Amino acid sequence: MAFRKYPAKFVGYATVLNDVYSCFGWIIIFTKQMLEERLHLELENLKTDLTATVQQLDAKTQAVSILNASLEKCKKEKNEFKKMAEQVMNRYQILKRTVMECDNDEYSNHDMMHLSTKQLASLLVESREANKGLEHELMNSKRKIGELQGDIKVLRKQLRDRSLENRSKADTKVCGDDRQSYVTQLEELTFQLSEVKRELSRCLDEKQEIATERDIYRNKCDRLNNELNYILSGDERKIVDIDTLITESKVLKDRIESLEIEKSLALNTVNKYKKLLDRKASKHSSVSSESCITPAASPQHQEKTI
């Protein structure tokens, strides 16, 4: 009886051991599945971060290219304003020297003011036309920047939709080596993104400096125009209108011509009356000296009354 009980105990121990081994196996399998799911989730997160980083990098690259283009435009505008300011300054110096030389010459004040007014008026017209052209170019550049920003938004939307489609179609099973390569690529893209951000901030600072310098040159041109206006009219608050000056000069010229015509007519009338008086005086020349003195005085009196 004792010999028959031992195999039953051994059989129970073996069953228990088998159950324990099976439990350990299930635990290992479950743990492995959990680790695989966790790795897949981390991999998906890394893919999402990588896609977002790539999109940000593309957007920043496009923004940097647009800023470089606008920076070049600002540089061109700065050079144009600088050249225009130098030209206005040179012409101002030339006109100033001309005025100083004319003070020492034998010309009359009317001729000197006529010469300086003509030159300064042409200079003001040129400066106003240049300012209008620059304002027109500035409006065109702003309009082009708005159009480019709209195109950038459309391209970003298309890239986002395309990345979502590619992500839905891509295979979710990637080995550990691919995961490591994704991590490395993500680090590189992060570094590139930081470099692009630094470049972007540098470009923005440079653009701000150029815009400030452009405003300085623009204010300088305005001050020179005010100085030329002061030389023209002697009033800093008055803005010289070239069209008004031309119209006034034409009106004054017409009035002068009409006055000259009236003057010539009046002179002709006076000459006629003088001839008539001379004829009357010649008719009474045979009278005595007392009577001759009286007709000689009466024509003068009649001429004065006429």
Rosetta blueprint (number, residue, H / E / L):
1 M L
2 A H
3 F H
4 R H
5 K H
6 Y H
7 P H
8 A H
9 K H
10 F H
11 V H
12 G H
13 Y H
14 A H
15 T H
16 V H
17 L H
18 N H
19 D H
20 V H
21 Y H
22 S H
23 C H
24 F H
25 G H
26 W H
27 I H
28 I H
29 I H
30 F H
31 T H
32 K H
33 Q H
34 M H
35 L H
36 E H
37 E H
38 R H
39 L H
40 H H
41 L H
42 E H
43 L H
44 E H
45 N H
46 L H
47 K H
48 T H
49 D H
50 L H
51 T H
52 A H
53 T H
54 V H
55 Q H
56 Q H
57 L H
58 D H
59 A H
60 K H
61 T H
62 Q H
63 A H
64 V H
65 S H
66 I H
67 L H
68 N H
69 A H
70 S H
71 L H
72 E H
73 K H
74 C H
75 K H
76 K H
77 E H
78 K H
79 N H
80 E H
81 F H
82 K H
83 K H
84 M H
85 A H
86 E H
87 Q H
88 V H
89 M H
90 N H
91 R H
92 Y H
93 Q H
94 I H
95 L H
96 K H
97 R H
98 T H
99 V H
100 M H
101 E H
102 C H
103 D H
104 N H
105 D L
106 E L
107 Y L
108 S L
109 N H
110 H H
111 D H
112 M H
113 M H
114 H H
115 L H
116 S H
117 T H
118 K H
119 Q H
120 L H
121 A H
122 S H
123 L H
124 L H
125 V H
126 E H
127 S H
128 R H
129 E H
130 A H
131 N H
132 K H
133 G H
134 L H
135 E H
136 H H
137 E H
138 L H
139 M H
140 N H
141 S H
142 K H
143 R H
144 K H
145 I H
146 G H
147 E H
148 L H
149 Q H
150 G H
151 D H
152 I H
153 K H
154 V H
155 L H
156 R H
157 K H
158 Q H
159 L H
160 R H
161 D H
162 R H
163 S H
164 L H
165 E H
166 N H
167 R H
168 S H
169 K H
170 A L
171 D L
172 T L
173 K L
174 V L
175 C L
176 G H
177 D H
178 D H
179 R H
180 Q H
181 S H
182 Y H
183 V H
184 T H
185 Q H
186 L H
187 E H
188 E H
189 L H
190 T H
191 F H
192 Q H
193 L H
194 S H
195 E H
196 V H
197 K H
198 R H
199 E H
200 L H
201 S H
202 R H
203 C H
204 L H
205 D H
206 E H
207 K H
208 Q H
209 E H
210 I H
211 A H
212 T H
213 E H
214 R H
215 D H
216 I H
217 Y H
218 R H
219 N H
220 K H
221 C H
222 D H
223 R H
224 L H
225 N H
226 N H
227 E H
228 L H
229 N H
230 Y H
231 I H
232 L H
233 S H
234 G L
235 D L
236 E L
237 R L
238 K L
239 I L
240 V L
241 D L
242 I H
243 D H
244 T H
245 L H
246 I H
247 T H
248 E H
249 S H
250 K H
251 V H
252 L H
253 K H
254 D H
255 R H
256 I H
257 E H
258 S H
259 L H
260 E H
261 I H
262 E H
263 K H
264 S H
265 L H
266 A H
267 L H
268 N H
269 T H
270 V H
271 N H
272 K H
273 Y H
274 K H
275 K H
276 L H
277 L H
278 D H
279 R H
280 K H
281 A H
282 S H
283 K H
284 H L
285 S L
286 S L
287 V L
288 S L
289 S H
290 E H
291 S H
292 C H
293 I H
294 T H
295 P H
296 A H
297 A H
298 S H
299 P H
300 Q H
301 H H
302 Q H
303 E H
304 K H
305 T H
306 I L
